[in-house]
């Protein structure tokens, strides 16, 4: 099975997210997935088997429990494949970050000066403070 076939399933992605901080027993994974997705324990076990068989997860026995962990090599391979696309994304993400920072800076300035665009009344294009608009 291809890496994106494995990662394309939301249940398997969530299992990997649960394992990202460190090892977890199969029972804890099953409880979390059953609660979040409403699937049975055998269905969770099947997803764990797919992750294990594809190399995305490792398992080790600890007494009567099975302890799962993320195997990082397949994720490194996905990351390496994505690297070619980062060349396109990075400048755009950097530009977005700059625009967000400008917007945040503008809000901070308005908050400290008390200025708000809605408080300002636009000047009339025909009226001038120096001239009287009434005719005699």
Secondary structure, 3 states (H helix, E strand, C coil): CCHHHHHCCHHHHHHHHHHHCCCEEHHHHHHHHHHHHCCCHHHHHHHHHHHHHCCCEEEEEECCEEEEEECHHHHHHHHHHHHHHHHHHHHHHHHHHHHHHHHHHHHHHHHHHCCCHHHCCCCCCCCCCCCCCCCC
